[in-house]
Amino acid sequence: MSRWIKRREKLRRTLPGKALLGAASAAYGAGVLGRRLLYGLKVLPQKRLDAKVVCIGNLTTGGTGKTPAVLLAAETLRRRGHDVAILSRGHGRTAPRREVTVLLDGRRTDWRLCGDEPWMVHQSLQGLGVPVLVCPDRVKSGELAVEMYGSRVLILDDGFQHLRLKRDLDVVLVNARDPFGGGRLLPWGDLREPVSALRRAHLVVITHADRVTAAELAALRARIDAAHPGVPVLESEHKADHVLDVRTEKKLPLSWLKDKTVVALSGIGDPLSFESQLESLGAKIAQTWRYPDHHAYADAEIRSIEDLRGGLPLVTTLKDFVRLPDRWRDLLAGDVMVLGIKLELLKGRNLWIDTLDRLAKSEEDAPA
């Protein structure tokens, strides 16, 4: 649990703390609504690029599984022959703010220059020829993608609140296990915007739909429909795909985990999902280490884990492996494995494919 979450939980237990969080949430909400109003009145201008823009985003902070959804969108479009690029903000990157970092097949780039999630997306899409452009200014990176790589479809990663760039399709992810961040805006809860913002969505994808009961799923669908009547709602699960031995770079079958006693390391928005995946595959977790999302691991932390894991295989996520120290091979002995995860649509797969394909073709058929 991050320091902020611990501090917030402490504030929630006292009346002054509740008052402070309530006032801060009210101020935050006023700022969000004011900003949306300025864009709606065109006081703040929006920019349309010479390509179709597909936005993958959410209403809450972390934990919905945006990265696998971005990968699925890119693969869906690319395998149907569309020229696609991904635009990412690059949380936590060290490159200058205005600089655009480009990740493309065959290019070697330190993850610190682009951020852990863009690097992971780049690694997962190797061989498909999908450029990943990283810069907080998504208009600038989008223009570069069109100009330099001829991209006709741009995937805006985590961009639902990035109103400056006009988009043609807004896909909003909702985590079935914690759909609306406690129902309160930041900093009291985890909502970036009020639930009413769902009205801007063209598609809603419920993630981790396999982790809740049918009754809970039906109640969530009803709540989404109340916020945005008639919006198409898809259902998905985050499904384990393979086990990667990072020392040999060999993919192993998921059966490798069956009856294995392991330790789990993660610094992601939803660590429980990762750990549940391991257990569902037959692994027995002897110990877990959970760090804040995007945590960059220090040598001392990894050395401590090595001292305590008792020679058991360490299993982590690709996003976490990216952030291990450069000397991880010296610090960790024995098996170091990554659980590969993909997003699989349980309901609405054909709608997903048809919607993306039709959007991309409308760009290609447009007059030059």
N, C-alpha and C positions, 0 to 999 in steps of 0.2 A: 504493500500500500504506500502511495507516495506521501511525502510530507504534507502536501496541501490537503489531501483527503483526510489525513489524520487530524489536521488543524481544523478542517471544516466540521468533522464529526464532534470535535471538542466544543466548537462554537455552538453547534446545534443543541447542546445539552444545557445551555444557560439562556436566560431571558435576554440579557444584553447581547449575547452572541447571536441569538435568533433575530433580534432587532437589527443588528448590523448586517447580517446576511440578507434579511428581507429588504432593507433599504438599498443595498448594493444590487440585488436582483432587479428591483424596481428601476433603478437608474440604468442598469444594463439594458433592460427591456425597452425603456424609453429611447435609448440610443439606437437599438436595433430597428424599432419602428420608424424613428426619424430618418434613419438612413434609407430604409425601404421607400419611404414617402418621397425623399429627394430624388431617388432614381425613378420612381413612378411619375413624378412631375417633370422629369428630364432636366432638373437642376444639375444633377450629376449625370454626365453623359455615359451612354453605353456604346461599346465598340463592336461592330459586326465584322468578322473576318471573312476572307474569301474561301471558306470551307465550312462544312457542317460541324457543329460543336455538340458533343454528347457529354453531359455532366453526370458524374457519379459522386453522390454526396450523401449527407445525412443531417439529422436535426440535433444530434447529440455529440458529445466529445468522446471519440474513441469507441472501440469495442463492437462495431457493427460489421466489420470485415470488408472494408472498402477495397483493400488491395487485391484480394481474390476476385472481386467483382470487376475491377479495372482490367485485370488479366483476362477474364472471361470475355469482356467486351472487345478487347484488342484481338484476341484469338478468333472470336466470332467474325469480326469484320475482315481480318487479314486472310483467313482461310476462304473467304468468299471473294478474294481478289481486290479488296479495297485498300487504298493507300492511307494508312492511319498513323498518327503520332499521339503520344501521351504528353500532356502538360501537367507538371507537378510543381508545387510550391517548394518542396525540399526542406521539410521541417528539420531544424538543427544543423543545416549544412554550414560549412565554414567559408565558402566562396563569397566574394563581394556581392552585395545585395542585388545590384543591377546586372550582374554577369549571368549569362545563360550557359549552363553546363549541359552538354549534349552527350547522351549515352547511346551508342549504336553498336551493332555486332562488330566484334573485333577490337573495339576501343577499350583500353584499360584505364579506369578512372578510380581514384581513391574514393571510397564511399563517403568520406567526410566532406568532400567537395559538393556532393549532391544530396546527402541525407540517406538514411538507411532504407526507407521504403522505395524511393526511385531506383536505388541500386538493386534491390530485390526484384522489382518489376523487370528491370533490364536483364538480370540474370535469368529470370524465368522465361523471357521471351526470346532468348538466344536462337538464332536461325530463322526467325520470322521477319527480320528486317524492319522492326518497329522502333523508330527513334523515340527516346524519352528525353524531353527538354525540361530542364529544371531552372525555375526562376520565380520569385514572388510575383513578378509582373507577367501574368499569363497572356496578356495581349502581346507583349513583346516576344515571348517565346512562341506564341501561336503564329505570329507573322513570320518568324524565322522558319518554322516548320513548313509553312506554305511555300515560302520563297526558296529555301535550300533543299527540301526533300519532296516537294510536290505533294504534300499531304492534303487529301481531300476531306478527311474526317479527323477531327481533333477530339481526344478524350480528355476532359477536364477532371483531373483527379482531386477529390475532396473540394469541389468548387461550388456547392449549392449556395453558399453565402457570398461567393465571388460575383457580385452583381454587375461589375464593370464590363464583363465579357458576355455578349449576347449568346444564348445557346438555343439549339433546336430541339433538344431532348433532355429533360431533367429526370434522372433516375435517383430516387431516394431510397436508401436502405434503412430498415427498421429492425432492430434486434428483438426477436420474439421474447427473450428472457428479461429484457429491460428496455421496453420500446421507447419510452419518452423521458429517460433520465430522471426518474423520480417525480416528473410532472412539474418541475420548477426550473426557471431560467438560472443560468450561471449568475453568481457563484453558489447560490443555495443548492441548486440541482445541477444537472448536466446538460440541460437544453441550451443549444446555441440560439434557437429561435422558438417562438410559440408554436404549438402543434398546428395552429391555423396556417402556418407557412406551407403545409403539405399541399395547399391549393395550387402551388406553383409546379407541383410534380406532374409528369406525364406518365410515369410508371413508378410503382412502389414495389420494392422487393423485400419481403420478410426474410431475414436471415436467421439461422439457428431454429428453423421451424420444426426440426425434428427433436428439439430439446424441451418442448412444451406439450401439454395435453391438447386434445382436439377442442375441448371447451375453451381453453386459454387462447388458442389460435382463432377460434370463431369470435371471441370477444374482441381480440385485437383487430380482426378484419372489420368488425362493426364500428370500432372506434375510428379506424382509418376512413371508412366510408362516410362516417358522420362529419369528419373534417374536410373530406374532398369526395363528395358523392360521385360514384361512377368511375373513379380512377382505377385502371387495371392493377390488380394486386397479384404478384407472383410469390411463390414460396421457394426457399432454397435451404440447403444445408452446407456446412463446411465439412468436406469429406477428405479423409486421409487418402493420399495418392501413392506415396512411396516412402521409403526410408533411405536417406542419403548418408553414406559413410563419407564424411568430409575429408578424411585422411587420404582415401583412395579415389574420391570423387565418383564412386560407383553407387548406382541406385539398387537398392535391395527391396525384395517384396515385403509387404506389410507383415507377413507371417514371421518375419525376423523378431518382432516384438512379443510374440505369443509366449507367455509364461516367463518372460524375462523380468528380472528385478532391476529397475533403473532409477536414476535420479533425473528430475526435470528442472530445467532452467528457462525462465521466460521474463521478458520485459515488454509486455504488449498490453493492449487495452482490455483484453478479456482472457486472462490466464486460465480461468476455469475451463473454458472451451478446449484449449490445448491439452490440459491435463485429462479431461474427460475423454478426448480422442485416444490418448495413450491407453487409458484403462479399458476402453471399449475394444481395443485391439488385443487385449490380453496381457498388457504390461502391468507389472506390480510396481507402483511408485513408492520407493523407500523414503525419499525426501524431495521437497520442492524448494526452489529459490525463486521468489517473485520480486521483480524490480519494476520501477515506474516505466511507463511507455517511452520508447526511444532512448532508454538508458544506455550510455556508453560505458562499457565495462572497463574497470581499472585492473592492472596486473594483480594488485593485492586482493581484490574480490575473487578473481579466478583462482588465485593461489589458495585462498581460504576454502573455496568449493572443492578444490582438488584434495586438500587435507581431510575434508569431512566426508567425501563420497565413498570412501572405502573401496576403491577400485571398481565400483559399479559403472556400467555404461551411462554416459551423460547424454540426454536427449533434449534438444532445444528446437527453436523455430529458425527458419532461414533469416527472418528479420533480426533475430538475436545473434545468429552466427556472424552476420555482417559486422556487428558491433563488438565482437570479441577483440581483445588486444592483438596486435600484429604478432606477438610472441606466443600465441595460444598453443602452438605445437609444443613449445618448451614447457608451458605451464600445466598442460593437461596430458596425462598419460592414458593409455587405453582407448576404448571406444568413445568417439564423439560423433553423435548422429543428429541429423536434422529430419524432422517429420515434415514431409511435403504435403501441403494442403491445397485443395482446389474447391471452388464454389460449384455446386451442382444444383441445377434447378429441378425442383420436385413437381412444381406446377407452373405452367406458363412458358415452357421451353420454346415451343413453336412461335408464340407471340414475341418472345425476346428476339429470336433470330429474324423473324419477318420485319419487326419494327426497325432493327438496326440496318438490315439489308435494304429495306425500302428507303430509309433516310439517306443512306450512302448513295444509292442509285439516283435519287432525286438531285443530288449534287452533281453526279457525273453526267446526267442528262440535261442539266441546265445549260443555256447558251453561253458561250465564252464571252 
